[in-house]
Amino acid sequence: MLSSFNEWFWQDRFWLPPNVTWTELEDRDGRVYPHPQDLLAALPLALVLLAMRLAFERFIGLPLSRWLGVRDQTRRQVKPNATLEKHFLTEG
């Protein structure tokens, strides 16, 4: 089952331009081409970048913003408006 999924996932039409196959990209004549398995490196890299971003926001960005005096603005409550409520309920 894994091999059939592997064959389906790495189809030429998904990853390569028209009229190009994986066999044309095999290593030969001293040239080394990227292999399909090289694309699998993207997932761990994305996870590492996400972890770095979250760590930066939590441990560097927020403390630095507090130290610089950045604060959330308090939001004013909106006064109820009967006309707008009626319009929203009929047209909404």
C-alpha positions, 0 to 999 in steps of 0.5 A: 500500500505504501509503494502504491501511494508513493507511486501516486504521490511522485507522479511526474505531472504533479511535480515536473513541467510537461514532457519531463520525467523523473528518469531524465533527472537521474544523476549522470555525467557528473551532474547531480540533480535533486531527488524527489526525496529532497522535497521531504526536507520541507516539512521539518524545515517548516516546523522548525521555522514555526517553532522559532517564530513562536519562541521569538514571539513568546520569549523575545517579542512580548517582553521587549514590547512590554519593556518599550511600553507598548500596551493594548488599547482598551476598546470602547463599548458600542452603544446599542442602536435600535435602528441598526439592529432592526435593519440588520435583523431584516436585511442581515 
